[in-house]
Amino acid sequence: MNAPVALSALSLREPDLRQPDEVARIEAFVRSSEGSLFHRPAWLLAVERGTGNRACGVVAEKGGALVGWLPLSVVHSPVFGRMLASSGFAVEGGPLANDEAVAEALCRAAEELALRYCCPTVELRGGTAPADWDLRTDSHCGFVCDLAADDEAQLTAIPRKQRAEVRKGLKNELQVSVGTSEQDRSAHYAIYAESVRNLGTPVFPRTLFEAALDSLDGDILTVSHEGRPVASVLSFYHDGAVLPYWGGGTWDARRLRANDVMYYALMNHARERGCARFDFGRSKTGSGAYSFKKNWGFEPQPLSYASWTAPGADKRDADPTSSKHAARIAAWQKLPLAIANRIGPLIARGLG
């Protein structure tokens, strides 16, 4: 067990993520601390290039050694205002430290940084937060399980009812392709944009997906029917796990069971790439996506999200299930796809 860090000897500062040596040092700390993909400066910088939201953070040092890191994105939305997110456009993040006192010190430094960047809110996606921050453990759950030994074992590991859906899809003469070419990227973005419009959500700018693919270990798996792409997922690979991160399907995908085939194919593809775990990401507790992942045999694990609001400021409400946003979502679902794709990225780049 590591000895507690004496806070009197602790130095906190905002690193310059435009300096390669600084980035490399933090990347090494994330690896040695078994941090998530979303703790990596490479993620923050991809988000910055893809959305314009500044990459920053706080490092904690003792005796010249790095002992803590809090990745942050300065997110600005014309709808929801400004915030510091740890991490921007991520499902994980929060202070990375092996000492709770250091983690709390990082959060206190984030409060000061938020005021400097005129952000009335700080959001943490995981990690230790000070006791006076708002904490929620009932809003989202994560879903992770081990991959099976081979294709047949993977199919057998899927619960019976869901396995039947996969088998139905496998009979539909669907084609599966994997790559990162311009064709792969275009097909994925078109499908994803249609999928989120149908859910009433503005689509992220394509530049975000481009920057993430160009900076991180990832690829796109697409399922087609009669030569036409109907389902596609952009996945990342980190620390022995595959993370299907941005995925969706057209209306035909449901009829063809293309999404079911897509995730089964991704499990097999990830195992061939050397992965041992399938990280299905987070879902809103009780949502349709939550139930879908449970149907695959994944056990939901509650996630802890914390937030700080500057004195005198209103609490940020970007919850898509909030009654405040219900009318906006309903209206967005009715937009023609061409219009939604044109104005959606301008809004979504601020959702963070």
ABEGO torsion letter per residue (X at the ends): XBBBBBAAABBBBBBBAABAAAAAAAAAAAAAAGBBAAABAAAAAAAAAAAGBBBBEBBBBBGGBBABBBBBBBBBBAAAEBBBBOBBGBABEEBBBABAAAAAAAAAAAAAAAAAAGBABBBBBEEBBBAABBBBAAABBBBBBBBBABAAAAAAABBAAAAAAAAAAAAAGBBBBBEABAAAAAAAAAAAAAAAAAAGBBBBBAAAAAAAAAABBBBBBBBBBGGBBABBBBBBBBGGBBBBABBBBBAAAAAAGAAAAAAAAAAAAAAAAGBABBBAEBBBBGBAAAAAAAAAGBBBBBBBBBBBBBBGBBBBBABAABAAAAAAAAAAAABBAAAAAAAAAAAAAAAX
